[in-house]
């Protein structure tokens, strides 16, 4: 028996449902209504309808169908740089591996049964509580270069570039090559200051001098923006 809802009565998660199937939407909605720590703030038949709600209302959790005609759930996730927690809901097991490549919180197969649903949303709730307890973001990082550790201020980093099993970190006129994955570096950088603009590039937002179509200018570097990340890059900017 699942007892994971205990202790959450005073803290809730706002969630939205995105599913083009009426029967599936009703089943997920019923599960949400049975769960004390979930508050349903919207129900949508496709991702396009949900875009404004996500941008304006900033829900904590998306209960997202994968197979939809206008845009799949996977493609929808790809359009975001900083998306809320996502639980994918689908009838096909083969989407699981691809789903977890995008750091979704969990993956539920249809037809949705409440015990499995509760387990998934409890995991999301625990992740939310864990993030609240984390210490404030650091303004510095130590990187290992050959046999020594080098101290860097995050505000001095311009660009991070993927290079096979290494990454290049550009600081002013200097470049450091570090044995690491792009994902490991991205997880250590504050999302409010850095943004992934391409599968091979992360840039510091306040160092951007200019954006011309699909290219960002930072210092003397010209960084490409991938087409599927262009919208999230533009949304991250403080524009007039």
KALINFEN-V973066 format. One record per helix or strand. SS is the DSSP state (H for helix, E for strand). FROM is the first residue (numbers start at 1). TO is the last residue. If there is no record, write none. Layout:
ss=(SS | SS)
from=(FROM | FROM)
to=(TO | TO)
//
This chain:
ss=(E | H | E | H | E | H | E | H | E | H | E | E | H | E | E | E | H | E | E | H | E | E | E | H)
from=(13 | 22 | 38 | 47 | 61 | 73 | 85 | 93 | 106 | 114 | 140 | 148 | 154 | 157 | 166 | 174 | 182 | 194 | 201 | 205 | 210 | 215 | 221 | 227)
to=(18 | 34 | 44 | 57 | 65 | 78 | 90 | 101 | 109 | 133 | 145 | 153 | 156 | 163 | 171 | 179 | 188 | 198 | 204 | 207 | 212 | 218 | 224 | 236)
//
